[in-house]
Amino acid sequence: QVQLVESGGGLVQTGGSLRLSCAASGRTFSSYTMAWFRQASGKEREFVAAITWSGDGIYATNSMKGRFTISRDNAKNTLYLQMNSLKPEDTAVYYCNTYSSTWAWGQGTQVTVSS
């Protein structure tokens, strides 16, 4: 059974940066397209970005494409999301999973951006 553990969230001011990490255990994830999702309070979970096994990134919006960078280290079974120029609307709990949400969700990591 795969376990996903997200980390790296925190409280930052508008314009700040954070780097999220997601460690996967129980299965090698190198063959999967991995993704980040987020869920703001009172809203449904939404797609943020994905990365293919070969490293090609896909972003939900042009705004995210210009501010976020998704990456992966297959040797470490770890997924990353570098977030720059953060905005209050980026406030949410961030989760990782396969692009198809194959595995059980982890606990997520809270990102709070103050104005």
Secondary structure, 3 states (H helix, E strand, C coil): CCEEEEECCEEEECCCCEEEEEEEECCCCCCCCEEEEEECCCCCCEEEEEECCCCCEEECCHHHHHHEEEEEECCCCEEEEEECCCCHHHCEEEEEEECCCCCCCCCCEEEEEEC
